[in-house]
Amino acid sequence: MATVHLRIGDLVWGKLGRYPPWPGKIVSPPKDLKKPRGKKCHFVKFFGTEDHAWIKVEQLKPYHAHKEEMIKINKGKRFQQAVDAVEDFLKKAKGKEQNSDGKGDSKGKKTPNKPLKILEEDDEDLSALKDPSEKPVKDDPHFHHFLLSQSEKPASSMEPISKRLKIVEEVTGSTSIQAADSTAINGSITPTDKRIGFLGLGLMGSGIVSNLLKMGHIVTVWNRTAEKCDLFIQEGARLGRTPAEVASMCDITFSCVSDPKAARDLVLGPSGVLQGIRPGKCYVEMSTVDPETITELSQVITSRGGRFLEAPVAGSQQLSNDGMLVILAAGDRTVYEDCSSCFQAMGKTSFFLGEAGNAARMMLILNMVQGSFMATIAEGLTLAQATGQSQQTFLDILCQGQMASTFVDQKCQNILQGNFKPDYYLKHIQKDLRLAISMGDMANHPTPMAAAANEVYKRAKALDQSDNDISAVYRAYIH
């Protein structure tokens, strides 16, 4: 089963018992502290407190990916102080990375180890993870213990968090792929010395290449419209004249294009990738296509002695620019490992899903759900308007309930503002819906919801919305 990979140094949200998720950092436990038996967990230092705890992996979420969600549902003063402590730590860590020569700031002075306060999941004294206003009643047998725990909190507990991270934090060897922003700050991205090629500088590819260059990779680019390469040449990229030339010059060549036909043409067409493939060369297909296309490309690449990996990405133009994509990989595991620093630069996490074709299947399912959901949200907004309800109030209520998310908030606000600048093309989500429906047919599995959504997107395309954002499906309901 695919899991989100976390490691020492990562910032996380940790949930302990019945208390709300709290910001923390995965650290190395003291050498004499044994890991709980039968539990897959990490040792977490909580921000804004002196507390540490073993937290099960299923109760951990990456900090940056879930920050907005957690801030919306937790409003306590102490919680906000903890979040502020995280941001303070990030600023100091970034400044230290830029200004430090690699030496510690202790100047040779040894600080005696302070006993750690270790919380257990069933520990009743989790007062640090509560809002101060949620004090227990006096009849509670733990009331006096609560007061004691508050009075014993050291006055320095809210000093700059970077001064108190004296726990040994050895970076463990791992092939897991981590968030670009957190690992860059921690200095744990070492760009591969392999030569990287990238074909396709569209909405997603442009952000990916920019982040590869920022993290120090040697990148050669090619795009069907050559002018799009100019900006990246200025940023330090090299220019390839054809896909074949890029593949022959580079150790690992990525491609990210619009659809199955474009993916095939890039490999099999005149001056295509296949002509540049030699034994040992790696080709990584990042386009969202059907499993049959992936199987075909894998076969032709490996027939020339090449190594193949598919790695479609879940996200948007903004997430691509931010280096926060989710990468779904399948195929040659050794290529996946060779791409480690590249995936760190472009994404917040990655999943390896086994044999080639599995990532395409998973990506189509994810986009099928997203496309259907977006169409339903648009339908709700227009129904609200048709029945005399405030669309803004509908959105406000929606964002306070269980479906609250950054995606819903941003897409709906853009709709209400009439802003359909593409973050993910409507024509592409319709293509993904079509491919997912076809995949369902081949598996003899019904997809009636996707089929209905697909028809709405087709109507939006007929209304000339193809090159707008997926949220422009809204216009299919008002014309």
Stockholm file with secondary structure:
# STOCKHOLM 1.0

chainA/1-479         MATVHLRIGDLVWGKLGRYPPWPGKIVSPPKDLKKPRGKKCHFVKFFGTEDHAWIKVEQLKPYHAHKEEMIKINKGKRFQQAVDAVEDFLKKAKGKEQNSDGKGDSKGKKTPNKPLKILEEDDEDLSALKDPSEKPVKDDPHFHHFLLSQSEKPASSMEPISKRLKIVEEVTGSTSIQAADSTAINGSITPTDKRIGFLGLGLMGSGIVSNLLKMGHIVTVWNRTAEKCDLFIQEGARLGRTPAEVASMCDITFSCVSDPKAARDLVLGPSGVLQGIRPGKCYVEMSTVDPETITELSQVITSRGGRFLEAPVAGSQQLSNDGMLVILAAGDRTVYEDCSSCFQAMGKTSFFLGEAGNAARMMLILNMVQGSFMATIAEGLTLAQATGQSQQTFLDILCQGQMASTFVDQKCQNILQGNFKPDYYLKHIQKDLRLAISMGDMANHPTPMAAAANEVYKRAKALDQSDNDISAVYRAYIH
#=GR chainA/1-479 SS CCCCCCCTTCEEEECCTTSCCEEEEECCCCTTCCCCTTCCEEEEEETTSSEEEEEEGGGEEEHHHHHHHHHHHCCCHHHHHHHHHHHHHHHHHHHHHHHCCSCCSSTTCCCCCCCCEEECTTCSCCGGGSCTTCCCCTTSTTHHHHHHHHHTSCGGGGSCGGGTCCSCCCCCCCCCCCCHHHHHHHTCCCCCSSCEEEECCSHHHHHHHHHHHHTTCCEEEECSSGGGGHHHHHTTCEECSSHHHHHHHCSEEEECCSSHHHHHHHHHSTTCGGGGCCTTCEEEECSCCCHHHHHHHHHHHHHTTCEEEECCEESCHHHHHHTCEEEEEEECHHHHHHTHHHHHHHEEEEEECSSTTHHHHHHHHHHHHHHHHHHHHHHHHHHHHHTTCCHHHHHHHHTTSTTCCHHHHHHHHHHHHTCCCCSSBHHHHHHHHHHHHHHHHHTTCCCHHHHHHHHHHHHHHHTTCTTSBGGGGGGGTTC
#=GC SS_cons         CCCCCCCTTCEEEECCTTSCCEEEEECCCCTTCCCCTTCCEEEEEETTSSEEEEEEGGGEEEHHHHHHHHHHHCCCHHHHHHHHHHHHHHHHHHHHHHHCCSCCSSTTCCCCCCCCEEECTTCSCCGGGSCTTCCCCTTSTTHHHHHHHHHTSCGGGGSCGGGTCCSCCCCCCCCCCCCHHHHHHHTCCCCCSSCEEEECCSHHHHHHHHHHHHTTCCEEEECSSGGGGHHHHHTTCEECSSHHHHHHHCSEEEECCSSHHHHHHHHHSTTCGGGGCCTTCEEEECSCCCHHHHHHHHHHHHHTTCEEEECCEESCHHHHHHTCEEEEEEECHHHHHHTHHHHHHHEEEEEECSSTTHHHHHHHHHHHHHHHHHHHHHHHHHHHHHTTCCHHHHHHHHTTSTTCCHHHHHHHHHHHHTCCCCSSBHHHHHHHHHHHHHHHHHTTCCCHHHHHHHHHHHHHHHTTCTTSBGGGGGGGTTC
//
